[in-house]
Amino acid sequence: MKVLAFDSSSKALAIAILEDEQLLAEMTINIKKNHSITLMPAIDFLMESLDLKPIDLERIVVAEGPGSYTGLRIAVATAKTLAHTLKIGLVGVSSLRILVPESIDGLVIPLMDARRNNVYAGFYKNGRTVQPEAHLSFEEVLEKAKPASQVTFVGEVENFTEQIQTVLPNALIQRTLPDTILLAKIGLHLPVCSIHDFVPKYLKRVEAEENWLKNHKETNESYIKRL
């Protein structure tokens, strides 16, 4: 099965093409760029480099969030369009999960910087979640990490290194980028999603919705529909 996997949920843009679990091509661009401009040309470049046509693809795997609202919308819209047009399966995988390297013992906490000392955080052991992924203050993350005998922070750790070393001096810190090879491999073994119902997993309301809810009673109906 030929799989196209990509992630634009953070500053990095990462793409991989696999046949089953064999890597055919990958690309990671870790500079601040407009993903809406670079994603499709990058996919086209990799496909052409492999002499592949769109009809050769059999599955699309996308990092479904959390992360940048704009980046997630770009990735999910692209994934849904490709899957619908090509009539192939679509699978979503957590953006935090693909920040976790394989073969790390103990508790692994992938981080994505959500600004103002907040993060999107996951809590993994042996590649499996042990607590739900969430949008948290970093103080909350540190409290949740304290009981662990061994903990490694990965992902976007740069702005949190000093706090980690102060509160958890024995913790390991490893900066990692999205691993789209892992993304594709995980996506190979998951059931396909409904393309129509597939949406990003933001884990946090957009700022406009939070502002709107300050002046409106919260209901089960989305504020976008009410507007």
Salt bridges, closest charged atoms under 4 A:
GLU19 OE2 - LYS2 NZ 3.42
GLU21 OE2 - HIS189 NE2 2.97
GLU64 OE2 - LYS201 NZ 3.35
GLU143 OE2 - LYS146 NZ 2.64
GLU158 OE2 - ARG175 NE 2.18
GLU209 OE2 - ARG205 NE 3.51
GLU210 OE2 - LYS204 NZ 3.47
GLU218 OE2 - ARG205 NH2 2.20
